[in-house]
Amino acid sequence: MTEKLFSNVEYNYNLINERIAEAAFKTGRKREDITFLAATKTVDTEIINYAISLGLDHIGENKVQELLSKYDKYDLKNASLQFIGHLQSNKVRQIVDKVDLIQSVDSIKLAGEISKQSLKFGKNTDILIEVNIGREENKSGVYPEQLEELLCQVAQLDGISVRGLMAIPPICESSQKISEYFHKMHNLFIDISSKKLDNISMTILSMGMSADYYEAIMEGANMVRVGSSLFGARDYTK
């Protein structure tokens, strides 16, 4: 069974890389300009480490408890571990010393806690600001018109560095509609970049998942978060 899983992961990994390269080429970029991050929620570390052995160099977990339970088993010599899910302020201290980047910061309260805990560990934590580009009430993320104010507030904090933006657009019935959201995010990314805000670096635009990473790259993403297309359908009963 494990050999079959390994075979499937290898096939999927190569296919995803080919599609990333194709989308990058169409937008005048190279394959290496796009970061392929594997979303590893519910995936066993044996499978994750096999993907790393193939060349995967970025992995992301959604839940603090799962990250902690798997941490000692990851092969992190050749991969960057990031946190990509909704993060509660009271759990920051549990992961801040273990991850290279936190992708889902959407409030000054959360940013402040990351700053506080990072300073305790004597480190600087890279973060992305999550934008609620679809203005969905049940989804985290700052609204676009509130983004610049939040960035200016976070820029005042020590022990934390803004590296870019992240978004999860609404589920759409067509690739054209999802592309419109990605296009809005890219415009926002470019707009903020052009303002050259102090202590703010706009180098990462993280958007696009298994169903739409190709469209995201076509609209300017330089990091995609791919899970089920790499590892297969998730077993959420675990």
C-alpha positions as CSV (number, residue, x, y, z in Angstrom):
1,M,0.0,0.0,0.0
2,T,2.8,2.4,0.9
3,E,4.6,1.7,-2.4
4,K,1.4,2.5,-4.3
5,L,1.1,5.8,-2.3
6,F,4.7,6.6,-3.0
7,S,4.2,6.0,-6.7
8,N,1.1,8.2,-6.8
9,V,2.8,11.0,-4.9
10,E,5.8,10.9,-7.3
11,Y,3.5,11.0,-10.4
12,N,1.5,13.8,-8.9
13,Y,4.6,15.7,-7.9
14,N,6.1,15.6,-11.4
15,L,2.8,16.6,-13.0
16,I,2.3,19.5,-10.6
17,N,5.8,20.8,-11.3
18,E,5.2,20.5,-15.1
19,R,2.0,22.6,-14.7
20,I,3.7,25.1,-12.5
21,A,6.5,25.4,-15.1
22,E,4.0,25.8,-17.9
23,A,2.0,28.6,-16.1
24,A,5.3,30.3,-15.1
25,F,6.5,30.3,-18.7
26,K,3.2,31.7,-20.0
27,T,3.7,34.7,-17.6
28,G,7.3,35.3,-18.5
29,R,8.8,33.6,-15.5
30,K,10.8,30.5,-14.7
31,R,9.8,27.4,-12.8
32,E,12.1,28.4,-9.9
33,D,10.3,31.7,-9.6
34,I,7.3,29.8,-8.1
35,T,7.3,28.2,-4.7
36,F,5.5,24.9,-4.5
37,L,4.3,24.4,-0.9
38,A,2.6,21.1,0.0
39,A,-0.3,21.5,2.3
40,T,0.2,18.5,4.6
41,K,-3.0,18.4,6.7
42,T,-3.8,14.8,7.7
43,V,-0.8,13.4,5.7
44,D,1.5,11.0,7.5
45,T,5.1,12.2,7.9
46,E,6.3,9.1,6.0
47,I,4.5,10.3,2.9
48,I,5.6,13.9,3.5
49,N,9.2,12.9,3.8
50,Y,9.0,10.9,0.7
51,A,7.8,14.0,-1.2
52,I,10.7,15.9,0.3
53,S,13.1,13.3,-1.0
54,L,11.7,14.0,-4.5
55,G,12.7,17.6,-4.2
56,L,9.7,19.2,-2.4
57,D,11.2,22.0,-0.2
58,H,8.2,23.7,1.4
59,I,5.5,22.2,3.6
60,G,2.7,23.8,5.5
61,E,0.4,22.7,8.3
62,N,-3.0,24.0,9.1
63,K,-3.4,23.0,12.8
64,V,-1.1,23.6,15.7
65,Q,-1.8,20.3,17.4
66,E,-1.1,18.3,14.2
67,L,2.1,20.2,13.6
68,L,3.3,19.5,17.1
69,S,2.5,15.8,16.9
70,K,4.4,15.5,13.6
71,Y,7.3,17.9,14.3
72,D,10.0,15.5,15.4
73,K,9.3,13.2,12.4
74,Y,9.6,15.8,9.6
75,D,12.7,15.8,7.5
76,L,13.4,19.5,7.8
77,K,17.0,19.3,6.7
78,N,15.8,19.9,3.2
79,A,12.5,21.6,3.7
80,S,10.9,24.8,5.1
81,L,8.0,24.3,7.6
82,Q,5.3,26.9,7.5
83,F,2.0,27.5,9.3
84,I,-0.8,28.1,6.8
85,G,-4.0,27.8,8.8
86,H,-6.0,30.1,11.1
87,L,-3.8,30.7,14.2
88,Q,-5.2,31.6,17.6
89,S,-3.1,34.1,19.6
90,N,-2.9,31.8,22.6
91,K,-1.2,29.1,20.5
92,V,1.5,31.2,18.9
93,R,4.1,30.3,21.7
94,Q,3.7,26.6,20.8
95,I,4.9,27.0,17.2
96,V,6.8,30.3,16.8
97,D,10.2,28.6,17.3
98,K,9.4,25.7,14.9
99,V,8.2,27.4,11.7
100,D,9.9,29.6,9.1
101,L,6.9,31.6,8.2
102,I,3.3,32.1,9.4
103,Q,1.0,32.7,6.4
104,S,-2.3,33.7,8.1
105,V,-1.9,36.9,10.1
106,D,-5.0,39.1,9.9
107,S,-4.9,41.3,13.0
108,I,-2.6,43.4,15.1
109,K,-3.4,41.3,18.1
110,L,-2.1,38.2,16.4
111,A,0.9,40.0,15.0
112,G,1.6,41.5,18.4
113,E,1.7,38.0,20.0
114,I,4.0,36.7,17.3
115,S,6.3,39.6,18.0
116,K,6.2,39.0,21.7
117,Q,6.9,35.3,21.5
118,S,9.5,35.7,18.7
119,L,11.5,38.1,20.9
120,K,11.4,35.5,23.8
121,F,13.0,33.0,21.5
122,G,15.5,35.5,20.1
123,K,14.3,35.2,16.6
124,N,12.6,37.2,13.8
125,T,9.5,35.6,12.4
126,D,8.5,36.1,8.8
127,I,4.7,36.5,8.2
128,L,2.2,37.0,5.4
129,I,-0.9,39.1,5.9
130,E,-4.0,37.3,5.0
131,V,-6.5,39.2,2.9
132,N,-10.2,38.3,2.7
133,I,-10.4,39.2,-1.0
134,G,-14.0,37.7,-1.3
135,R,-15.2,39.7,1.7
136,E,-16.7,36.5,3.2
137,E,-18.1,36.9,6.7
138,N,-17.2,33.3,7.7
139,K,-13.6,33.6,6.6
140,S,-10.6,35.1,8.3
141,G,-8.5,37.8,6.7
142,V,-8.4,41.6,6.6
143,Y,-10.6,43.4,4.1
144,P,-8.6,45.1,1.3
145,E,-9.4,48.6,2.4
146,Q,-8.0,47.8,5.9
147,L,-4.8,46.2,4.6
148,E,-2.5,49.3,4.5
149,E,-3.4,50.4,8.0
150,L,-2.7,46.9,9.4
151,L,0.6,46.8,7.6
152,C,1.7,50.1,9.0
153,Q,0.8,48.9,12.5
154,V,2.7,45.6,12.1
155,A,5.7,47.4,10.7
156,Q,6.2,49.0,14.1
157,L,6.7,45.6,15.9
158,D,10.0,44.0,16.6
159,G,10.7,40.4,16.0
160,I,8.4,40.1,13.0
161,S,8.8,40.8,9.3
162,V,6.1,41.1,6.7
163,R,7.1,39.2,3.6
164,G,3.9,39.5,1.5
165,L,0.3,38.6,1.2
166,M,-1.9,35.5,1.3
167,A,-5.5,34.8,0.2
168,I,-8.1,32.1,-0.1
169,P,-10.8,33.3,-2.6
170,P,-14.3,32.1,-2.4
171,I,-15.3,28.8,-4.1
172,C,-16.2,29.7,-7.7
173,E,-18.1,27.8,-10.4
174,S,-15.7,28.8,-13.1
175,S,-12.0,29.4,-13.6
176,Q,-12.8,32.8,-15.0
177,K,-14.4,33.9,-11.8
178,I,-11.6,32.6,-9.6
179,S,-9.1,34.3,-11.8
180,E,-10.9,37.6,-11.2
181,Y,-10.2,37.2,-7.5
182,F,-6.6,36.3,-8.1
183,H,-6.3,39.3,-10.4
184,K,-7.6,41.6,-7.6
185,M,-5.2,40.2,-5.2
186,H,-2.3,40.7,-7.5
187,N,-3.3,44.3,-8.1
188,L,-3.4,44.8,-4.4
189,F,0.0,43.2,-4.0
190,I,1.4,45.5,-6.7
191,D,-0.2,48.6,-5.2
192,I,1.2,47.9,-1.7
193,S,4.6,47.1,-3.3
194,S,4.7,50.5,-5.1
195,K,4.1,52.4,-1.8
196,K,7.4,51.1,-0.4
197,L,6.2,51.1,3.2
198,D,8.9,51.1,5.8
199,N,9.8,47.6,7.1
200,I,7.4,46.0,4.7
201,S,8.7,43.6,2.0
202,M,6.3,42.5,-0.7
203,T,8.2,39.4,-2.0
204,I,5.6,36.6,-1.6
205,L,2.1,36.4,-3.0
206,S,0.7,33.1,-1.7
207,M,-2.6,32.1,-3.4
208,G,-3.9,29.1,-5.3
209,M,-4.6,25.6,-4.1
210,S,-5.1,22.2,-5.7
211,A,-8.1,23.2,-7.8
212,D,-6.8,26.5,-9.0
213,Y,-3.0,26.9,-8.6
214,Y,-2.6,27.1,-12.3
215,E,-5.0,30.1,-12.6
216,A,-3.3,31.7,-9.5
217,I,0.1,31.5,-11.2
218,M,-1.3,33.0,-14.4
219,E,-2.6,35.9,-12.3
220,G,0.8,36.5,-10.5
221,A,1.1,34.2,-7.6
222,N,4.6,33.2,-6.7
223,M,3.7,30.6,-4.0
224,V,0.9,28.0,-4.3
225,R,-0.4,25.7,-1.6
226,V,-1.2,22.3,-3.0
227,G,-2.5,19.4,-0.9
228,S,-4.9,16.9,-2.4
229,S,-3.5,17.1,-5.9
230,L,-0.2,15.9,-4.5
231,F,-1.3,13.5,-1.8
232,G,-4.7,12.4,-2.9
233,A,-8.1,12.9,-1.3
234,R,-7.9,13.7,2.4
235,D,-9.2,11.5,5.2
236,Y,-10.8,13.9,7.5
237,T,-11.9,11.2,9.9
238,K,-8.4,11.0,11.4
